[in-house]
């Protein structure tokens, strides 16, 4: 337990505006996983799904990932470049449950249905579907949310 932190291969977010622009330049969504300390399901999402995706070359052309920690006072620039904290940003966009995964375009608009919580048996399929949905919307195959 307690792995949902800086030990993950998914980098802690510090500048979402810059991350979203970088992802947009590559025409891929920015995936933000909202985690919480001592969250067993967060650990599973990171360990079983997102960390392996970070290492998989097939996902390098599909998604950029960042982590935001609920309750954290870690500094963060939001999508508009405004200074905030991980916790204040999460509250501002009404993320209440961990893990939550959201995918964004270069302007900070959601491009896929969010994944809230974790259904262990099908989580990988749901995650892949959300990434493909985001890619489709960014590459002109579907309207943005």
C-alpha positions as CSV (number, residue, x, y, z in Angstrom):
1,X,0.0,0.0,0.0
2,X,0.9,3.6,-0.3
3,X,2.6,3.3,-3.7
4,X,0.3,6.0,-5.3
5,X,3.0,8.6,-5.0
6,X,6.2,9.8,-6.5
7,X,7.5,6.2,-6.7
8,X,5.2,5.5,-9.6
9,X,6.5,5.7,-13.2
10,X,3.7,8.1,-13.9
11,X,5.2,11.5,-13.1
12,X,3.6,13.8,-10.6
13,X,2.0,16.8,-12.4
14,X,3.6,20.1,-11.9
15,X,2.5,22.1,-15.0
16,X,-0.7,20.7,-16.7
17,X,-0.7,23.6,-19.2
18,X,2.7,22.7,-20.5
19,X,2.0,18.9,-20.4
20,X,-1.3,19.4,-22.3
21,X,0.5,21.5,-25.0
22,X,3.3,18.9,-25.3
23,X,0.7,16.1,-25.7
24,X,-1.3,18.3,-28.2
25,X,1.8,18.8,-30.3
26,X,2.0,15.0,-30.6
27,X,-1.8,14.8,-31.2
28,X,-2.3,12.5,-28.2
29,X,-4.4,13.0,-25.0
30,X,-3.0,13.9,-21.6
31,X,-4.1,11.3,-19.2
32,X,-4.3,12.5,-15.6
33,X,-4.7,9.9,-12.9
34,X,-6.0,11.3,-9.6
35,X,-4.7,9.2,-6.7
36,X,-4.8,9.3,-2.9
37,X,-2.4,8.2,-0.2
38,X,-2.9,4.6,1.0
39,X,-5.4,3.9,-1.8
40,X,-5.1,0.2,-2.7
41,X,-7.1,0.6,-5.9
42,X,-4.8,3.5,-6.9
43,X,-1.8,1.2,-6.3
44,X,-3.4,-1.4,-8.6
45,X,-4.2,1.1,-11.4
46,X,-0.6,2.3,-11.3
47,X,1.2,-1.0,-10.8
48,X,-1.0,-3.2,-13.1
49,X,-1.9,-0.7,-15.8
50,X,-0.3,2.8,-16.0
51,X,3.3,2.0,-15.1
52,X,3.4,-0.9,-17.6
53,X,2.0,1.5,-20.3
54,X,4.7,4.0,-19.5
55,X,7.3,1.3,-20.3
56,X,5.4,0.0,-23.4
57,X,6.6,1.7,-26.7
58,X,3.2,1.2,-28.2
59,X,1.7,3.7,-25.8
60,X,4.3,6.4,-26.5
61,X,2.4,7.4,-29.6
62,X,-1.0,7.2,-27.8
63,X,-0.8,9.1,-24.5
64,X,1.1,11.3,-22.1
65,X,0.5,10.5,-18.4
66,X,0.6,12.6,-15.2
67,X,-0.5,12.0,-11.6
68,X,-2.4,14.3,-9.3
69,X,-2.6,13.4,-5.6
70,X,-5.9,14.2,-3.8
71,X,-5.2,16.0,-0.5
72,X,-1.7,17.0,-1.5
73,X,-0.4,20.6,-1.1
74,X,2.2,19.9,-3.9
75,X,2.3,22.9,-6.2
76,X,0.7,22.7,-9.6
77,X,0.0,25.0,-12.6
78,X,-3.5,24.2,-13.9
79,X,-4.5,24.1,-17.5
80,X,-4.7,28.0,-17.6
81,X,-1.2,28.3,-16.1
82,X,-2.6,29.5,-12.8
83,X,-0.7,28.4,-9.6
84,X,-2.7,26.0,-7.4
85,X,-2.1,22.8,-5.5
86,X,-2.9,19.2,-6.4
87,X,-5.8,19.2,-3.8
88,X,-7.2,22.6,-4.9
89,X,-7.1,21.6,-8.5
90,X,-8.9,18.3,-7.8
91,X,-11.6,20.1,-5.8
92,X,-12.0,22.8,-8.5
93,X,-12.8,20.1,-11.1
94,X,-14.9,18.1,-8.6
95,X,-12.8,15.0,-8.5
96,X,-13.9,13.3,-5.3
97,X,-12.9,9.6,-5.7
98,X,-9.6,7.9,-6.3
99,X,-8.6,6.5,-8.6
100,X,-10.1,8.7,-11.3
101,X,-8.6,8.9,-14.8
102,X,-9.4,11.8,-17.1
103,X,-8.1,12.5,-20.6
104,X,-7.6,16.0,-21.9
105,X,-6.8,17.8,-25.1
106,X,-4.2,20.6,-25.4
107,X,-6.7,23.2,-24.0
108,X,-7.6,21.2,-20.9
109,X,-10.9,19.9,-22.3
110,X,-11.9,16.3,-21.5
111,X,-11.8,14.1,-24.6
112,X,-13.1,10.8,-23.2
113,X,-15.4,9.5,-20.5
114,X,-13.6,9.5,-17.2
115,X,-12.9,6.3,-15.3
116,X,-14.0,6.6,-11.7
117,X,-12.9,3.8,-9.3
118,X,-11.7,0.5,-10.6
119,X,-13.4,-2.6,-11.8
120,X,-10.4,-5.1,-11.6
121,X,-11.6,-7.6,-14.2
122,X,-12.2,-5.1,-17.0
123,X,-10.1,-2.1,-16.1
124,X,-7.5,-2.6,-18.8
125,X,-10.2,-2.7,-21.5
126,X,-11.9,0.4,-20.1
127,X,-8.6,2.2,-20.0
128,X,-7.7,1.3,-23.6
129,X,-11.2,2.3,-24.7
130,X,-10.8,5.7,-23.1
131,X,-7.4,6.3,-24.6
132,X,-8.7,5.3,-28.1
133,X,-11.7,7.6,-27.6
134,X,-9.4,10.5,-26.8
135,X,-7.1,9.7,-29.7
136,X,-10.1,9.6,-32.0
137,X,-11.4,12.9,-30.9
138,X,-7.9,14.6,-31.1
139,X,-7.3,13.2,-34.6
140,X,-10.6,14.2,-36.0
141,X,-12.6,11.0,-35.7
142,X,-15.1,12.2,-33.1
143,X,-16.3,15.4,-31.4
144,X,-14.7,16.6,-28.1
145,X,-16.8,16.1,-24.9
